[in-house]
Amino acid sequence: MTSILLAVAFLAGIGLLLAALLILAERKILNYGPCKISINDGARELEVQGGASLLSGLAQNEIFVPSACGGRGSCAYCKVRVLEGGGPVGPVETPYLSPKELEENVRLSCQVKVRNDLLIAIPGELFAAKRYTGVLERKRPLTYDIVELRIRLQEPDGMDFLAGQYVQLESEPYKGRDAVMRAYSVSSAPSDRNHIELIIRRVPDGIMTTWVFDYLKEGQTVHFSGPYGEFRLSETDAPIVFIAGGSGMAPIYSILKDMKEKGIRRKAVYFFGALTQKDLFFIDDLKKLEEEHPWFAFVPALSSEPEGSDWKGKRGLITQIVKEALAEASTHEAYLCGSPGMIDACIKVLTEGNMPEEHIYYDKFT
């Protein structure tokens, strides 16, 4: 048995050595020289040193493509179109690319190595994304597992964004864990361009959320990039259905603040799903908005509230509450934010109520 274990360990060691040699060859021995990256038909032309990933080459030139996994190819946020020079699609990318995306030359930029000149296409909004330095002015608990961060921007000292967009917060290394980036929707109104507020829910053993909850302190310097995303209010007059749960509150809270400030009076009903009363937050503010503005209605619903409690509101899964309240939704638009499972279930309910799927906008938290 001992000889078998030694043989397995020897083979594993050989494998690690070969992998290290391949990385060394890639970084040190192979010299690709300077490579050109042409973006959006020549809208930007970059020159980078070959050998690194496309994601890092763009970041070095202050073009910040969203990424939440440290370049490991597991978040699929960093998609761009590589029209020429990207080489074959790798096995890490394949699970995250649909047949349509493969046909359109969509790639994970963290997995594309810059070995020659590239022709790529990215969303125009990424040209406006920047890396920001700020200071954490306030960290307050909203529930037992959700906190709100208020960050004052320092460099640059202001950010222009649209209600519904998100930023990528950067953690610091701690207890042997590497720094990571994670996406969080901005919950504050765009009118306050010198601050952003984020609503963050603790993920058990999550690298980022453990840092936020246990290590990040008021007065501490923080870094983030943005703004990103296309989740935003349309410019139609259609009645609105908002649906969210947990920290999915963030972009909808920002949109509601923006609507109030701009005098947008579209009919809107906000269904917010939670387990019990201890999972609710901002309830007083939303009820006040409902009382002051006849165009808005707020419907919180609890799916696991103990019987006999003092809860007087709706009970049940949020999908069931929506179905009962909105049997006919053909003229409405919907804005959903939460887990993929919740969003998929809500889409099913809304389309069964005759809402066209192209009128359903969503931001899935992964």
C-alpha positions as CSV (number, residue, x, y, z in Angstrom):
1,M,0.0,0.0,0.0
2,T,2.8,2.4,0.9
3,S,4.5,1.8,-2.5
4,I,1.3,2.6,-4.3
5,L,0.8,5.9,-2.3
6,L,4.4,6.9,-3.0
7,A,3.9,6.2,-6.7
8,V,0.7,8.3,-6.8
9,A,2.5,11.1,-4.9
10,F,5.4,10.9,-7.4
11,L,3.1,11.1,-10.4
12,A,1.2,14.0,-8.9
13,G,4.5,15.8,-8.2
14,I,5.6,15.3,-11.8
15,G,2.3,16.7,-13.0
16,L,2.7,19.8,-10.9
17,L,6.2,20.2,-12.1
18,L,5.2,20.0,-15.8
19,A,2.4,22.5,-15.2
20,A,4.8,24.9,-13.6
21,L,7.3,24.5,-16.5
22,L,4.5,25.2,-19.0
23,I,3.6,28.4,-17.2
24,L,7.2,29.4,-17.1
25,A,7.5,28.7,-20.8
26,E,4.5,30.8,-21.5
27,R,5.6,33.7,-19.4
28,K,9.4,33.7,-19.7
29,I,10.6,31.6,-22.6
30,L,7.9,32.4,-25.2
31,N,8.2,36.1,-26.2
32,Y,5.2,37.2,-28.3
33,G,6.4,40.8,-28.3
34,P,4.1,43.8,-28.6
35,C,0.6,43.0,-29.9
36,K,-2.1,45.4,-31.1
37,I,-5.7,45.2,-29.9
38,S,-8.2,47.0,-32.1
39,I,-11.5,47.7,-30.3
40,N,-14.9,48.4,-31.9
41,D,-13.7,49.0,-35.5
42,G,-10.8,51.1,-34.4
43,A,-12.6,53.2,-31.8
44,R,-9.6,52.4,-29.5
45,E,-6.2,51.0,-30.5
46,L,-4.0,49.5,-27.8
47,E,-0.5,48.0,-27.8
48,V,0.2,45.4,-25.1
49,Q,2.9,43.0,-24.3
50,G,1.9,39.5,-25.6
51,G,1.5,36.6,-23.3
52,A,-1.0,37.8,-20.7
53,S,-4.8,37.4,-20.9
54,L,-7.0,39.8,-22.9
55,L,-8.8,40.7,-19.7
56,S,-5.6,41.9,-18.0
57,G,-4.3,43.6,-21.2
58,L,-7.5,45.7,-21.3
59,A,-7.3,46.5,-17.5
60,Q,-3.7,47.7,-17.9
61,N,-5.1,50.2,-20.3
62,E,-7.9,51.2,-18.0
63,I,-10.7,49.4,-19.8
64,F,-12.3,47.4,-17.1
65,V,-14.3,44.4,-18.3
66,P,-16.4,42.9,-15.4
67,S,-14.9,39.9,-13.8
68,A,-15.7,38.3,-10.4
69,C,-13.5,35.1,-10.3
70,G,-10.0,36.4,-10.5
71,G,-9.5,35.3,-14.1
72,R,-10.4,31.6,-13.4
73,G,-13.1,31.4,-16.0
74,S,-15.8,30.5,-13.6
75,C,-18.0,33.6,-13.4
76,A,-18.6,34.2,-17.1
77,Y,-18.9,38.0,-16.6
78,C,-16.0,39.0,-18.8
79,K,-17.5,38.1,-22.2
80,V,-16.4,40.1,-25.2
81,R,-16.5,39.4,-29.0
82,V,-13.1,38.3,-30.4
83,L,-13.5,38.8,-34.2
84,E,-9.9,38.0,-35.2
85,G,-6.8,36.5,-33.5
86,G,-8.3,34.8,-30.5
87,G,-7.4,31.2,-31.3
88,P,-9.7,28.3,-30.6
89,V,-12.3,28.3,-27.9
90,G,-10.9,26.5,-24.8
91,P,-12.6,23.8,-22.7
92,V,-12.9,26.2,-19.7
93,E,-15.0,28.6,-21.9
94,T,-17.3,26.1,-23.6
95,P,-19.7,25.5,-20.7
96,Y,-20.4,29.3,-20.4
97,L,-21.0,30.0,-24.1
98,S,-24.3,29.3,-25.8
99,P,-24.4,28.1,-29.5
100,K,-25.5,31.6,-30.5
101,E,-22.6,33.2,-28.6
102,L,-20.1,30.8,-30.2
103,E,-21.5,31.7,-33.6
104,E,-21.0,35.4,-32.7
105,N,-17.4,34.9,-31.6
106,V,-18.1,35.6,-27.9
107,R,-15.3,34.6,-25.6
108,L,-14.3,34.8,-22.0
109,S,-11.6,37.5,-22.1
110,C,-9.8,36.0,-19.1
111,Q,-9.2,32.8,-21.1
112,V,-8.1,34.5,-24.3
113,K,-4.3,34.8,-24.5
114,V,-2.8,37.8,-26.3
115,R,-0.3,36.1,-28.7
116,N,-0.9,38.2,-31.8
117,D,-2.9,41.2,-33.0
118,L,-6.6,41.0,-32.0
119,L,-9.8,42.6,-33.3
120,I,-12.4,42.7,-30.6
121,A,-15.8,44.3,-29.9
122,I,-17.0,45.3,-26.4
123,P,-20.0,47.2,-25.1
124,G,-19.4,50.9,-25.5
125,E,-20.3,51.5,-21.9
126,L,-17.0,49.9,-20.8
127,F,-15.1,52.8,-22.2
128,A,-16.7,54.9,-19.4
129,A,-16.0,52.4,-16.6
130,K,-13.1,53.4,-14.3
131,R,-11.4,52.2,-11.2
132,Y,-12.3,54.3,-8.1
133,T,-10.8,54.8,-4.7
134,G,-13.1,55.7,-1.8
135,V,-13.5,55.6,1.9
136,L,-16.1,53.6,3.8
137,E,-18.1,56.3,5.6
138,R,-20.8,54.0,7.0
139,K,-21.3,50.3,7.5
140,R,-24.7,49.5,9.0
141,P,-26.6,46.2,9.5
142,L,-30.0,46.0,7.7
143,T,-30.8,42.5,8.9
144,Y,-28.8,39.7,10.6
145,D,-27.1,38.8,7.3
146,I,-27.3,42.0,5.2
147,V,-25.2,45.2,5.6
148,E,-25.3,48.5,3.8
149,L,-22.0,50.2,2.8
150,R,-21.9,53.9,2.1
151,I,-18.7,54.8,0.3
152,R,-17.5,58.4,-0.4
153,L,-15.6,58.6,-3.6
154,Q,-12.1,60.2,-3.5
155,E,-10.3,59.4,-6.7
156,P,-12.1,60.2,-9.0
157,D,-14.4,62.0,-6.6
158,G,-17.6,61.4,-8.6
159,M,-19.2,58.7,-10.7
160,D,-22.0,59.1,-13.2
161,F,-24.3,56.1,-13.4
162,L,-27.8,55.0,-14.2
163,A,-30.2,53.6,-11.5
164,G,-30.0,49.8,-11.8
165,Q,-26.3,49.6,-12.7
166,Y,-23.6,47.8,-10.6
167,V,-20.0,48.1,-9.6
168,Q,-17.2,45.6,-8.9
169,L,-16.0,45.9,-5.3
170,E,-12.5,44.7,-4.6
171,S,-11.5,43.0,-1.4
172,E,-8.1,42.9,0.3
173,P,-6.1,39.8,1.1
174,Y,-6.8,38.3,4.5
175,K,-5.9,35.1,6.3
176,G,-4.2,33.6,3.3
177,R,-7.1,34.4,1.0
178,D,-6.4,36.3,-2.2
179,A,-8.1,39.6,-3.1
180,V,-11.2,39.1,-5.2
181,M,-13.8,41.2,-7.0
182,R,-17.5,40.8,-6.8
183,A,-20.4,42.6,-8.5
184,Y,-22.9,44.6,-6.3
185,S,-25.7,46.8,-7.5
186,V,-25.7,50.4,-6.4
187,S,-28.7,51.1,-4.1
188,S,-28.3,54.9,-3.9
189,A,-29.7,57.5,-6.3
190,P,-27.6,58.7,-9.3
191,S,-28.1,62.3,-8.1
192,D,-25.5,61.7,-5.4
193,R,-22.5,61.2,-7.6
194,N,-20.0,61.6,-4.8
195,H,-21.2,58.5,-2.9
196,I,-22.4,55.0,-3.6
197,E,-24.3,52.7,-1.4
198,L,-24.2,48.9,-1.7
199,I,-26.4,46.2,-0.1
200,I,-24.5,43.0,0.6
201,R,-25.7,39.7,1.9
202,R,-23.4,37.4,3.7
203,V,-22.5,34.2,1.8
204,P,-21.3,31.4,4.2
205,D,-17.5,31.2,3.8
206,G,-17.7,33.7,0.9
207,I,-14.3,35.3,0.4
208,M,-15.7,38.7,-0.4
209,T,-18.6,38.8,2.1
210,T,-16.4,37.5,4.9
211,W,-14.1,40.4,4.3
212,V,-17.0,42.8,4.2
213,F,-18.7,41.6,7.4
214,D,-15.6,40.6,9.5
215,Y,-12.7,42.8,8.3
216,L,-13.9,45.9,6.5
217,K,-14.1,48.9,8.9
218,E,-15.5,52.4,8.7
219,G,-12.8,54.9,7.6
220,Q,-11.1,52.2,5.6
221,T,-10.0,52.8,2.0
222,V,-11.8,50.7,-0.6
223,H,-11.5,50.2,-4.3
224,F,-14.1,49.4,-7.0
225,S,-14.6,49.7,-10.7
226,G,-17.7,50.6,-12.7
227,P,-20.4,51.5,-13.6
228,Y,-21.6,48.4,-15.4
229,G,-24.8,46.8,-16.6
230,E,-27.8,47.4,-18.7
231,F,-30.5,46.8,-16.0
232,R,-32.3,50.1,-16.0
233,L,-35.8,51.6,-16.3
234,S,-37.1,51.9,-19.9
235,E,-38.5,55.2,-21.2
236,T,-42.0,53.9,-21.9
237,D,-45.2,54.7,-20.0
238,A,-46.1,51.0,-19.3
239,P,-47.1,50.1,-15.8
240,I,-44.3,48.6,-13.8
241,V,-43.9,45.3,-11.8
242,F,-40.9,45.2,-9.6
243,I,-40.0,41.8,-8.0
244,A,-37.0,41.2,-5.7
245,G,-35.8,39.3,-2.7
246,G,-33.0,39.9,-0.2
247,S,-30.1,42.0,-1.5
248,G,-32.0,42.1,-4.8
249,M,-33.5,45.2,-3.2
250,A,-30.5,47.3,-4.3
251,P,-31.1,48.2,-7.9
252,I,-34.8,48.6,-7.5
253,Y,-34.3,50.9,-4.5
254,S,-32.1,53.0,-6.6
255,I,-34.6,53.1,-9.5
256,L,-37.4,54.1,-7.1
257,K,-35.4,56.9,-5.6
258,D,-34.6,58.1,-9.1
259,M,-38.2,57.9,-10.2
260,K,-39.2,60.0,-7.1
261,E,-36.6,62.6,-7.7
262,K,-37.3,63.0,-11.4
263,G,-41.0,63.1,-11.0
264,I,-41.6,59.9,-13.0
265,R,-45.2,58.9,-12.2
266,R,-45.6,55.5,-14.0
267,K,-47.8,53.1,-12.0
268,A,-45.6,50.7,-10.2
269,V,-46.1,47.9,-7.7
270,Y,-43.1,46.4,-5.9
271,F,-43.4,42.7,-4.7
272,F,-40.6,41.9,-2.2
273,G,-40.2,38.3,-1.0
274,A,-38.6,37.2,2.2
275,L,-38.7,34.3,4.6
276,T,-39.7,36.0,7.9
277,Q,-40.0,39.5,9.4
278,K,-36.3,39.4,10.4
279,D,-35.4,39.3,6.7
280,L,-37.2,42.6,6.0
281,F,-35.6,46.0,5.7
282,F,-36.4,49.5,4.4
283,I,-40.0,48.7,5.1
284,D,-40.8,52.0,6.7
285,D,-39.2,54.0,3.9
286,L,-41.1,52.0,1.2
287,K,-44.4,52.3,3.1
288,K,-43.9,56.1,3.4
289,L,-43.2,56.2,-0.4
290,E,-46.5,54.4,-0.9
291,E,-48.4,56.7,1.4
292,E,-47.0,59.9,-0.3
293,H,-47.3,58.8,-3.9
294,P,-50.4,57.2,-5.4
295,W,-48.5,55.8,-8.4
296,F,-46.6,53.4,-6.1
297,A,-47.7,50.3,-4.1
298,F,-45.5,48.1,-2.0
299,V,-46.3,44.4,-1.3
300,P,-44.0,42.5,1.0
301,A,-44.7,38.8,1.4
302,L,-43.3,36.2,3.8
303,S,-43.0,32.5,2.9
304,S,-41.9,31.1,6.3
305,E,-43.3,33.5,8.9
306,P,-44.5,31.4,12.0
307,E,-48.2,31.1,12.3
308,G,-49.6,33.2,15.1
309,S,-47.1,36.0,14.7
310,D,-48.1,39.7,14.5
311,W,-47.5,39.8,10.7
312,K,-50.5,41.3,9.0
313,G,-49.1,41.2,5.4
314,K,-49.1,38.7,2.6
315,R,-47.9,35.1,3.2
316,G,-46.6,32.7,0.7
317,L,-44.0,32.5,-2.1
318,I,-43.6,35.7,-4.0
319,T,-44.5,34.0,-7.3
320,Q,-47.8,32.9,-5.9
321,I,-48.5,36.5,-4.6
322,V,-47.7,37.9,-8.0
323,K,-49.9,35.4,-9.8
324,E,-52.9,36.2,-7.6
325,A,-52.4,40.0,-7.9
326,L,-51.6,40.1,-11.6
327,A,-53.6,37.6,-13.6
328,E,-53.4,39.9,-16.7
329,A,-50.1,41.5,-17.4
330,S,-50.0,42.1,-21.1
331,T,-49.6,45.8,-20.9
332,H,-47.0,45.8,-18.1
333,E,-43.2,45.7,-17.9
334,A,-41.4,43.8,-15.2
335,Y,-38.0,44.4,-13.4
336,L,-36.7,41.4,-11.5
337,C,-33.7,41.1,-9.2
338,G,-32.6,38.1,-7.2
339,S,-31.4,34.5,-7.5
340,P,-31.6,32.7,-10.9
341,G,-34.3,30.3,-9.5
342,M,-36.5,33.1,-8.3
343,I,-36.2,35.0,-11.5
344,D,-36.9,32.0,-13.7
345,A,-40.0,31.2,-11.6
346,C,-41.2,34.8,-11.9
347,I,-40.7,34.9,-15.6
348,K,-42.9,31.8,-15.9
349,V,-45.7,33.4,-13.9
350,L,-45.5,36.7,-15.8
351,T,-45.5,35.1,-19.2
352,E,-48.5,32.9,-18.2
353,G,-50.2,36.3,-17.4
354,N,-49.6,37.3,-21.0
355,M,-46.6,39.6,-20.4
356,P,-44.3,39.5,-23.5
357,E,-40.9,38.1,-22.5
358,E,-39.2,41.1,-24.2
359,H,-40.9,43.3,-21.6
360,I,-39.2,41.4,-18.7
361,Y,-35.9,42.8,-17.6
362,Y,-33.8,41.1,-14.9
363,D,-30.6,41.1,-13.0
364,K,-29.6,37.6,-11.8
365,F,-27.4,37.3,-8.8
366,T,-24.9,34.5,-9.1
